[in-house]
Amino acid sequence: MNVVMIGAGYVGLVSGACFSEFGANVICVDVDPARIDRLSAGEMPIYEPGLKSLVQRNFDAGRLAFTTELADAVSAADLVFIAVGTPTRRGEGYADLGYVYQAAKDIAGHLSGYTVVVDKSTVPVGTAAEVKRIISEANPEADFDVASNPEFLREGAAISDFMRPDRVVLGVESERAEKSLRELYRPLNLIEAPIVVTDLESAELIKYAANAFLATKISFINEISQLCEAVGADVHSVAKGMGLDGRIGKKFLHAGPGYGGSCFPKDTLALVRTAQEHGVSSRIVEAVVEVNAAQKARMVKKIRGALDESLSGKRIAVLGLTFKPETDDMRDSPALTILPQLIDRGADIVAHDPQGIEEAKPLLPQQVSYSDDIYATIEGADAVVLMTEWNAYRGLHFDRVKTLMRGDVFVDLRNVYEPETMRALGFKYSCVGR
Ligand code: NAI
């Protein structure tokens, strides 16, 4: 099968590489020439474990190619996926569909023979219908169907998520489109991955509902963590005791600094806007968004409290900047909210991150300094704040940490360490909900 992937970002690149691994001929198209040049030279524009070798293998086998020119690729395609960004429209909360609609316009004139145009981007209900309208208007002769195939991969585990998904969701408007998509995903039949076939609108909503539900679990446990602190309970035990109930499940019950990343913040806001547009309430999701903002503010308070309320002249070593480990993605990372507030209060910040420093630099205040060595970051610090639970921070040599630090404050926003152990080591240790 010939597949075109419009957008070679986290989702487009991983999906394109995985489809080529399934045996399809895939051409990834991106408007960013620098990105395409790097990919064609075997360099990855993003950090994702396992991606480089997967791309290289399929590129060498001639099943995966990169270009900025979509005309020929689209003409030969059986399926064209749209995997471009759908960020929040600044200050409004609506999903910005400009890139999706531009991609639809770009491909319209080049469709040739029956083609399925598939939205892989996370898009509000009605977007596939609008993509259909745009293409039909631009090219009334085009023989095509639209489909919705939302993506559920997680950055940091993207390839295994794509190769072994909990489910594949296909929103289709015709049997022909379903057949084509099923054929593309056929290798997943071997592992009996469930395929949910539904209408376009339901497929579009499944993605938002799933992300909003996961965000709800996070905000829920974060709110409970605050109660744990107030009553002297341990959020680890509470989450474990809750999560062993099969109806609840253990995942996404880790208290922390609030969710971030390229999906939950924008997708929860977009779901609220969609509900508003249809005159329907979305009070739970609105509360989830509010609780998440409050949790980040609470983390600033926690850090201030640990340093006796005065941050002026205090040196804070920040371990981890990305919104989660194993990615270089800084989009909506809690660090982007928390660090500027610490700086405003006079703190002197040195930050370490195994992959995210280059991404972080343009997004954080210029006063932040960076180090690529964990112990150099910690040297002279009054406090260490563990922001992201990278494996590199799980086995710190505490004798060395203590000798290097000026102070003894350790704020663990990911509950990586045991409070008793840390206090026995002589740290003024605080964490979330324990
Ligand atoms: P991204 O920002 O990493 O990549 C988007 C790419 O599309 C960029 O390289 C950009 O240059 C390119 N692009 C924009 N307009 C184009 C056009 N007209 N033609 C060709 N290329 C174009 O975005 P990411 O993270 O891959 O997200 C894409 C979509 O997937 C979003 O809707 C997102 O919500 C969704 N998603 C993202 C996940 C993630 O973990 N990043 C997971 C699941 C869904």
Residues whose N, C-alpha, C, O or C-beta is under 5 A from the ligand:
A	BS01	NAI	I6 G7 A8 G9 Y10 V11 G12 V29 D30 V31 D32 A83 V84 G85 T86 Y99 Q102 A103 K120 S121 T122 E151 F152 L153 R154 E155 S262
